[in-house]
Amino acid sequence: MPTTRRFPLRLGAAAVALSLSVLALTGCGAGGSSGGGAAPAKGYTPGSLSKAYKGQQITVLLPPWGQLKPALLAKFTAATGVKVKMQSLAWDSIHDKVVTTEAAGQAPADIVELDWTWVSQFGKAGWYTDLSKYLTKQQISDSIGADAFVQGGKQIGLPYTLDFRGSTVDMTMLKKAGISTPPKNWTELVSDAEAVKSKGIVKYPIGLPLAVLEGTSTPWYALTRASGGQILSKTGAPEFANGPAATDALALIHTLYSKQLVDPGSIGLSDQQVGDAYAGGANAIVLSTGPGSLSQFLDKGKSKIAGDEIVFTHIPGEKDDQGPTVGLEEALSIPTQSAHKEAAAMFITWWMKTPQLVAAYKDPDLGSMPTTKAGLTALSASHDLKSADTILPMVGTIQAVVPGGTPTWYSKFSTAAASTIQSVALGHTTPQAGISSLTAQAKKIAAQ
């Protein structure tokens, strides 16, 4: 399977240090906050496609899972006369390139990846254009998750892939163990996994990353939120310390690991590697993943379980599966230093139209879930949206991991959370002690 956002490699300590040190040196950044509010050139019409910029070429810098195929890009060129050069870098490499180029007063590309975790960090530096001046209000309001990319009152990104947490379940495996429905709560999750294991269907029924990467933090976020808990408040306070949900989620992770329902080797696995193992038939359930993963899991050329009955469903909460889920969207942004803002904005307008959103979902190398209700409806009507009966209702339950946007110190907190999760899984610390330690770390990080 290709590297996808559903199983990303997250920022390492060196990358975090680089970004924070450069931001400290640049203050508001070379682009400046005034650049973010610059108006389009005269004659540009927000939300429209025209050949007013025929002959221009724009560069689009996205991870591998955002690489639209040349045949599709040719349709944009035919409609506008603007050529598109797609550039691909690893997710964390894009982060570093944005930091170094923007700090030097240069645009990394005309359109650049903007992850939900970068919004506060980069938005405050003034490195991104306010898209509300280049797109219509309707385009922005139609975009699911757009509110996660508002910083300082400016719309600095528009989601191109709808990513939120749920569970992917191989019902073929569960049915062999006599189980007819996906687990709805943690008790069922454990008992179902034990049944699958005892029947010898797979040795480790549950796929769960436990390396010290953000892919380990997000399942804990999702389990906590599904059980009525929160992670951080709007002011960055450790909400997870209030109430039992976060502590109980850590206890569940320890139970799954100690019972060897999760591969002991997961302690060194990223979520990308867990996804690869699932596609290879090693697990019956990926506890926390995104709906776009279905396009890979159901592709016979990329997955050994493509012929199985695979469903994407609610991540189980402690008591039921009716709780909210967390969104992990990624967006298209236009750097303030771009020399082709109008042509770049037209490209965003074009991409957000239903035919392109549907094509990106159907591409097995992408699997990008449409970010508009129109796109989701079109997929459902054509019966191309797998697990539509669970995915469509879940869209209305998506909530931001941090209400009001991630703080600039979020990456440090995420690393601390992943380290705590791993320690609890291994039994090196208790869930209660882990929460106490993480609470203290969160307060210290926020105060720095």
C-alpha positions in Angstrom: 0.0 0.0 0.0 1.2 3.6 -0.7 1.8 6.0 2.1 -1.5 7.8 2.9 -2.8 10.4 5.3 -4.8 7.7 7.0 -1.5 6.3 8.3 0.9 9.3 8.3 4.4 9.7 9.6 4.2 12.6 12.0 6.6 15.3 13.1 9.8 14.1 14.9 11.5 16.1 17.6 14.0 17.6 15.2 11.3 18.9 12.9 9.4 20.5 15.9 12.6 22.2 17.1 13.3 23.5 13.6 9.8 25.0 13.2 9.7 26.6 16.6 13.2 28.1 16.3 12.5 29.6 12.9 9.1 31.0 14.0 10.8 32.6 17.0 13.3 34.3 14.8 10.8 35.5 12.2 8.1 36.8 14.4 5.2 37.4 12.0 7.2 35.8 9.2 8.4 37.2 6.0 5.0 37.1 4.5 3.5 39.2 7.3 -0.1 39.3 8.4 -0.8 42.0 5.9 0.0 39.6 3.0 -2.7 37.2 4.3 -5.3 39.8 3.9 -4.3 41.0 0.4 -7.2 41.3 -2.1 -7.3 39.6 -5.5 -6.2 41.5 -8.6 -8.7 43.6 -10.4 -10.9 41.5 -12.7 -10.8 38.3 -10.6 -14.2 36.8 -9.8 -14.3 34.6 -6.7 -15.5 31.1 -7.3 -15.4 31.2 -11.1 -13.3 29.5 -13.8 -12.0 31.6 -16.7 -9.1 31.9 -19.1 -8.0 35.2 -17.7 -4.8 33.6 -16.5 -4.1 31.5 -19.5 -0.4 30.6 -19.9 0.4 30.7 -16.2 1.7 27.7 -14.5 1.1 27.0 -10.8 2.9 24.5 -8.5 0.9 22.4 -6.1 2.9 20.9 -3.1 1.0 18.0 -1.4 1.8 14.7 0.1 1.5 11.5 -2.0 -2.2 11.1 -1.1 -3.0 14.5 -2.7 -1.4 13.8 -6.1 -4.2 14.1 -8.7 -3.4 12.2 -11.9 -2.3 14.1 -15.1 -5.4 13.1 -17.0 -7.6 14.9 -14.4 -5.3 17.9 -14.2 -5.6 18.2 -18.0 -9.3 19.0 -17.5 -8.4 22.0 -15.4 -5.9 23.2 -18.0 -8.5 22.8 -20.7 -11.0 24.9 -18.7 -8.6 27.7 -17.7 -5.5 27.5 -19.8 -3.5 27.3 -16.6 -0.9 24.5 -16.3 -0.4 22.6 -13.1 2.8 21.1 -11.8 2.2 18.7 -8.9 5.0 18.3 -6.4 5.1 15.6 -3.8 6.9 15.5 -0.5 6.4 13.5 2.7 3.9 15.2 5.1 6.6 16.3 7.6 9.0 17.4 4.9 6.3 19.8 3.6 6.1 21.3 7.1 9.8 21.9 7.2 9.9 23.3 3.7 7.1 25.8 4.5 9.0 26.9 7.6 12.3 27.5 5.8 11.0 29.0 2.5 8.4 31.3 4.1 10.9 32.5 6.7 13.2 33.4 3.8 10.4 35.4 2.0 9.7 32.8 -0.6 6.7 30.7 -1.5 7.2 26.9 -1.2 4.6 26.6 -4.0 1.4 28.3 -5.2 -0.8 25.9 -3.3 0.5 24.0 -0.3 -0.7 21.4 2.1 -2.1 22.8 5.4 -2.7 20.2 8.1 -5.1 20.9 11.0 -2.2 20.8 13.4 -0.4 23.6 11.7 -3.1 26.2 11.6 -2.3 28.2 14.7 1.5 27.8 14.2 1.6 29.0 10.6 -1.5 31.2 10.7 -0.1 33.5 13.4 3.1 33.9 11.2 1.0 35.4 8.4 2.2 32.9 5.9 -1.1 32.0 4.3 -3.6 34.0 2.2 -7.1 34.7 3.4 -9.2 32.6 1.1 -12.4 34.4 2.0 -11.3 37.1 -0.5 -10.7 34.5 -3.3 -13.6 32.1 -2.8 -17.3 32.7 -2.2 -19.1 32.5 1.1 -21.0 29.5 -0.3 -17.9 27.6 -1.2 -16.5 28.0 2.3 -19.8 27.2 4.1 -20.3 24.1 1.8 -16.9 22.8 2.9 -17.1 20.3 5.8 -14.4 21.1 8.3 -13.5 24.6 6.9 -13.9 26.1 10.3 -10.9 24.2 11.5 -8.8 26.4 9.2 -9.7 29.8 10.5 -7.0 31.7 12.3 -7.3 35.2 13.5 -10.6 35.5 11.6 -9.0 34.5 8.3 -9.9 31.4 6.3 -6.3 30.2 5.5 -7.2 26.8 4.1 -10.0 24.8 2.6 -10.2 21.0 3.2 -9.5 18.7 0.3 -10.0 15.5 2.1 -12.5 14.7 4.9 -10.7 12.6 7.5 -12.2 11.6 10.8 -11.8 8.7 13.1 -13.8 5.5 13.0 -13.0 1.8 13.0 -12.5 -0.5 10.0 -13.8 -4.0 10.7 -13.3 -7.2 8.7 -16.7 -8.7 9.2 -15.7 -11.9 7.3 -13.2 -12.6 10.1 -15.7 -11.7 12.9 -18.4 -13.9 11.4 -16.0 -16.8 11.4 -15.9 -16.3 15.2 -19.7 -16.2 15.4 -20.0 -12.4 15.6 -22.6 -10.8 13.4 -22.1 -7.0 14.1 -19.2 -4.7 14.7 -18.4 -4.0 18.4 -20.4 -1.1 19.8 -18.6 -0.6 23.1 -15.4 -1.5 24.8 -16.7 -4.7 26.4 -17.8 -6.0 23.1 -14.5 -4.9 21.5 -12.5 -7.0 24.0 -14.8 -10.0 23.9 -15.0 -10.0 20.0 -11.2 -9.8 19.8 -10.8 -12.6 22.2 -13.2 -14.8 20.2 -11.3 -14.1 17.0 -8.0 -14.9 18.7 -9.3 -18.1 20.3 -10.6 -19.4 17.0 -7.1 -18.9 15.5 -8.5 -16.6 12.8 -5.7 -14.1 13.4 -3.1 -14.0 16.2 -3.6 -10.3 16.9 -7.1 -9.2 16.2 -6.8 -5.4 16.8 -4.5 -3.1 14.8 -3.3 -0.2 17.0 -0.1 1.8 16.6 1.9 2.4 19.8 5.1 4.1 18.6 5.8 7.6 19.9 4.1 9.4 17.0 0.9 11.3 16.6 -0.7 8.2 15.0 -0.7 6.8 18.5 -2.2 9.9 20.1 -5.2 10.2 17.8 -6.8 6.8 18.7 -6.7 7.9 22.4 -8.3 11.2 21.4 -11.0 9.3 19.5 -11.7 6.8 22.3 -11.9 9.6 24.8 -14.2 11.8 22.7 -16.5 8.8 21.9 -16.9 8.3 25.6 -17.9 11.9 26.3 -14.4 13.3 27.2 -12.4 16.2 25.8 -8.6 16.6 25.2 -7.7 20.3 25.4 -10.0 23.3 26.0 -10.2 26.4 23.8 -7.5 27.9 26.0 -5.3 24.9 25.9 -6.1 23.6 29.4 -5.9 19.8 29.9 -9.6 18.9 29.8 -8.7 15.2 29.6 -7.9 15.4 33.4 -11.6 16.2 34.1 -13.7 13.1 34.3 -12.9 9.4 33.7 -13.1 9.1 29.9 -9.4 9.7 29.1 -8.2 7.6 32.0 -10.5 4.7 31.0 -9.3 5.0 27.4 -5.7 4.4 28.6 -6.9 1.5 30.7 -8.5 0.0 27.6 -5.3 0.3 25.6 -3.4 -1.4 28.3 -5.9 -4.2 28.4 -5.7 -4.8 24.7 -2.0 -4.9 24.8 -1.6 -7.0 27.9 -4.0 -9.6 26.6 -2.0 -9.7 23.3 -5.0 -8.7 21.3 -2.7 -6.1 19.8 0.7 -7.2 18.3 3.4 -6.7 20.9 5.5 -5.3 18.0 3.1 -2.4 17.7 5.1 -0.6 20.3 7.4 0.3 17.4 4.8 0.6 14.6 3.5 3.8 13.0 -0.1 3.9 12.0 1.0 3.5 8.4 2.6 0.2 9.3 -0.5 -0.9 11.2 -2.5 -0.1 8.0 -0.2 -2.2 5.9 -0.5 -5.1 8.3 -4.3 -4.9 8.2 -4.3 -4.9 4.4 -2.1 -8.0 4.6 -4.7 -9.8 6.7 -3.0 -9.6 10.0 -5.9 -8.0 12.0 -9.7 -8.1 12.1 -10.1 -4.5 13.3 -8.2 -1.3 12.9 -9.4 0.4 16.0 -8.9 4.0 14.8 -8.6 5.0 11.2 -10.2 7.2 8.5 -12.9 6.4 5.9 -10.6 7.0 3.0 -8.7 3.9 3.9 -11.5 1.8 2.4 -10.3 2.6 -1.1 -7.0 0.9 -0.4 -8.3 -2.0 1.7 -10.8 -2.9 -1.0 -8.3 -2.6 -3.9 -7.4 -6.1 -5.0 -4.0 -4.9 -6.3 -3.1 -3.5 -2.9 -4.9 -5.6 -0.3 -5.1 -9.3 0.6 -8.5 -8.7 2.3 -10.1 -6.9 -0.7 -12.6 -9.8 -1.1 -13.7 -9.7 2.5 -16.7 -7.9 3.9 -15.0 -4.7 5.1 -17.0 -2.0 6.9 -16.1 1.4 8.3 -18.1 2.2 11.4 -18.2 4.2 14.6 -15.3 3.9 16.9 -16.7 2.2 20.0 -17.2 4.3 23.1 -17.0 3.0 26.6 -20.8 2.5 26.8 -22.0 2.7 23.2 -21.2 3.9 19.6 -23.3 7.1 19.7 -20.6 9.6 20.7 -18.9 12.2 18.5 -15.7 11.6 16.5 -12.7 13.7 15.9 -11.8 15.4 12.6 -8.2 15.4 11.2 -8.7 17.3 8.0 -6.1 18.6 5.6 -6.5 21.7 3.4 -5.3 23.5 0.4 -3.7 26.9 1.1 -2.1 29.7 -0.9 1.1 31.1 0.5 1.2 34.9 0.8 4.3 34.9 -1.3 2.7 33.1 -4.3 2.9 35.1 -7.5 -0.2 33.3 -9.0 -2.8 33.7 -6.2 -5.7 34.1 -8.6 -4.8 31.1 -10.8 -4.2 29.1 -7.6 -7.6 30.1 -6.2 -9.3 29.0 -9.4 -7.6 25.6 -9.0 -9.1 25.3 -5.5 -12.5 26.2 -7.0 -12.1 23.5 -9.6 -11.0 20.8 -7.2 -13.9 21.4 -4.9 -16.4 20.7 -7.6 -18.1 17.3 -7.3 -16.6 15.6 -10.4 -13.0 16.2 -9.1 -13.9 15.2 -5.5 -15.5 12.0 -6.7 -12.5 11.2 -8.9 -10.1 11.7 -6.0 -12.1 9.3 -3.9 -12.3 6.6 -6.6 -8.5 6.8 -7.2 -7.2 3.9 -5.2 -3.9 5.7 -4.7 -5.8 8.6 -3.0 -9.1 7.6 -1.5 -9.8 11.2 -0.5 -13.2 11.5 1.1 -15.2 14.4 -0.5 -15.4 17.5 1.7 -18.8 18.7 0.5 -22.3 17.3 1.1 -22.8 17.4 -2.7 -19.8 15.2 -3.2 -20.8 12.7 -0.5 -24.4 12.6 -1.8 -23.1 12.0 -5.4 -21.0 9.0 -4.2 -23.8 7.6 -2.1 -26.3 7.9 -5.0 -24.0 6.1 -7.3 -23.3 3.4 -4.7 -19.6 4.2 -4.8 -19.4 5.3 -1.2 -18.5 2.2 0.8 -20.2 2.0 4.2 -22.4 5.0 3.3 -25.0 3.9 5.9 -22.5 4.6 8.7 -20.2 7.3 7.1 -22.9 9.8 6.2 -24.4 9.9 9.8 -21.0 10.2 11.3 -20.2 13.3 9.3 -22.6 15.2 11.5 -20.7 14.1 14.6 -17.3 15.4 13.6 -15.6 17.7 16.1 -12.2 19.4 16.2 -9.7 17.7 18.5 -9.1 21.1 20.1 -12.1 23.5 19.9 -11.0 26.8 18.5 -7.9 25.4 16.9 -4.6 23.8 18.0 -2.2 25.8 20.1 1.3 26.6 18.7 2.7 24.1 21.2 0.4 21.2 20.1 3.2 19.1 18.6 5.0 18.9 21.9 1.8 17.9 23.6 1.1 15.2 21.0 4.5 13.7 21.6 4.0 13.7 25.3 0.6 12.0 24.9 2.0 9.3 22.6 4.8 8.6 25.1 2.3 8.3 27.9 0.1 6.0 25.9 3.0 3.7 25.1 4.1 3.7 28.8 0.7 2.7 30.0 0.3 0.0 27.3 3.6 -1.6 28.5 2.5 -1.4 32.1 5.3 0.9 33.0 2.8 3.3 34.6 -0.8 3.1 35.6 -3.6 4.9 33.6 -4.1 7.2 36.6 -0.5 8.1 37.0 -0.2 8.6 33.3 -3.0 11.1 33.2 -1.5 13.0 36.2 1.9 13.1 34.5 0.5 14.2 31.2 -1.6 16.9 32.9 1.6 18.3 34.5 3.4 18.2 31.2 0.6 19.9 29.3 0.6 22.8 31.8 4.4 23.1 31.6 4.4 23.0 27.8 1.6 25.7 27.6 3.5 28.0 29.9 6.8 27.9 28.0 
